């Protein structure tokens, strides 16, 4: 999945919008692209809604209370 996203990112943003004048330009464009990708892009496989909206609707459905976020362990072994 990561390779698929990287390919889209390069094809839709990096190659057509370049050449870039500096790393700051790439960083800002990347932030804008990720925001669009998650919050405004209509995704056909999930009913032509943005991914963030689909996920919000999923968790809001029936006032779900069965979701518990598992904390990431810290301390021994983490670098």
C-alpha positions as CSV (number, residue, x, y, z in Angstrom):
1,X,0.0,0.0,0.0
2,X,2.8,2.4,0.8
3,X,4.4,1.9,-2.6
4,X,1.0,2.5,-4.2
5,X,0.6,5.8,-2.3
6,X,4.2,6.8,-3.2
7,X,3.5,6.2,-6.9
8,X,0.3,8.4,-6.8
9,X,2.2,11.1,-4.8
10,X,5.0,11.2,-7.4
11,X,2.7,11.0,-10.4
12,X,0.1,13.5,-9.2
13,X,2.3,16.0,-7.4
14,X,6.1,15.7,-7.7
15,X,6.6,15.2,-11.4
16,X,3.9,17.6,-12.8
17,X,4.5,20.4,-10.4
18,X,8.3,20.5,-10.6
19,X,11.0,21.7,-10.9
20,X,11.0,22.6,-7.2
21,X,12.9,25.6,-5.9
22,X,13.7,24.1,-2.5
23,X,12.7,21.6,0.2
24,X,10.3,24.0,1.8
25,X,8.2,24.1,-1.4
26,X,8.1,20.3,-1.5
27,X,7.1,20.1,2.2
28,X,4.3,22.6,1.8
29,X,3.0,21.0,-1.4
30,X,3.2,17.6,0.4
31,X,1.1,18.9,3.3
32,X,-1.5,20.3,0.9
33,X,-1.5,17.0,-1.1
34,X,-2.0,14.8,2.0
35,X,-4.8,17.1,3.3
36,X,-6.5,16.8,-0.2
37,X,-5.9,13.1,-0.3
38,X,-7.6,12.4,3.1
39,X,-10.2,15.1,3.3
40,X,-11.4,16.1,-0.2
41,X,-10.6,13.3,-2.6
42,X,-13.7,11.3,-3.6
43,X,-12.8,7.6,-3.3
44,X,-14.9,5.4,-5.6
45,X,-14.4,2.2,-3.6
46,X,-16.0,3.7,-0.5
47,X,-19.0,5.4,-2.0
48,X,-17.5,8.5,-3.5
49,X,-16.8,10.2,-0.2
50,X,-13.4,11.3,1.2
51,X,-11.5,8.7,3.3
52,X,-11.7,10.9,6.4
53,X,-15.5,11.3,6.1
54,X,-15.9,7.5,5.5
55,X,-13.9,6.7,8.7
56,X,-15.8,9.3,10.8
57,X,-19.1,7.9,9.6
58,X,-17.9,4.4,10.3
59,X,-17.0,5.2,14.0
60,X,-20.1,7.4,14.5
61,X,-22.5,4.7,13.2
62,X,-24.6,3.4,16.1
63,X,-22.5,5.3,18.6
64,X,-19.9,2.7,18.5
65,X,-18.3,2.1,21.9
66,X,-16.4,-1.1,21.1
67,X,-13.4,0.7,19.7
68,X,-10.6,1.1,22.2
69,X,-7.3,2.6,21.1
70,X,-4.4,0.4,22.1
71,X,-1.5,2.5,23.5
72,X,1.9,2.1,22.0
73,X,4.3,0.7,24.6
74,X,7.3,2.8,25.4
75,X,10.4,2.2,27.4
76,X,12.5,-1.0,27.0
77,X,13.3,-1.8,23.5
78,X,12.1,1.4,21.9
79,X,14.6,3.5,20.0
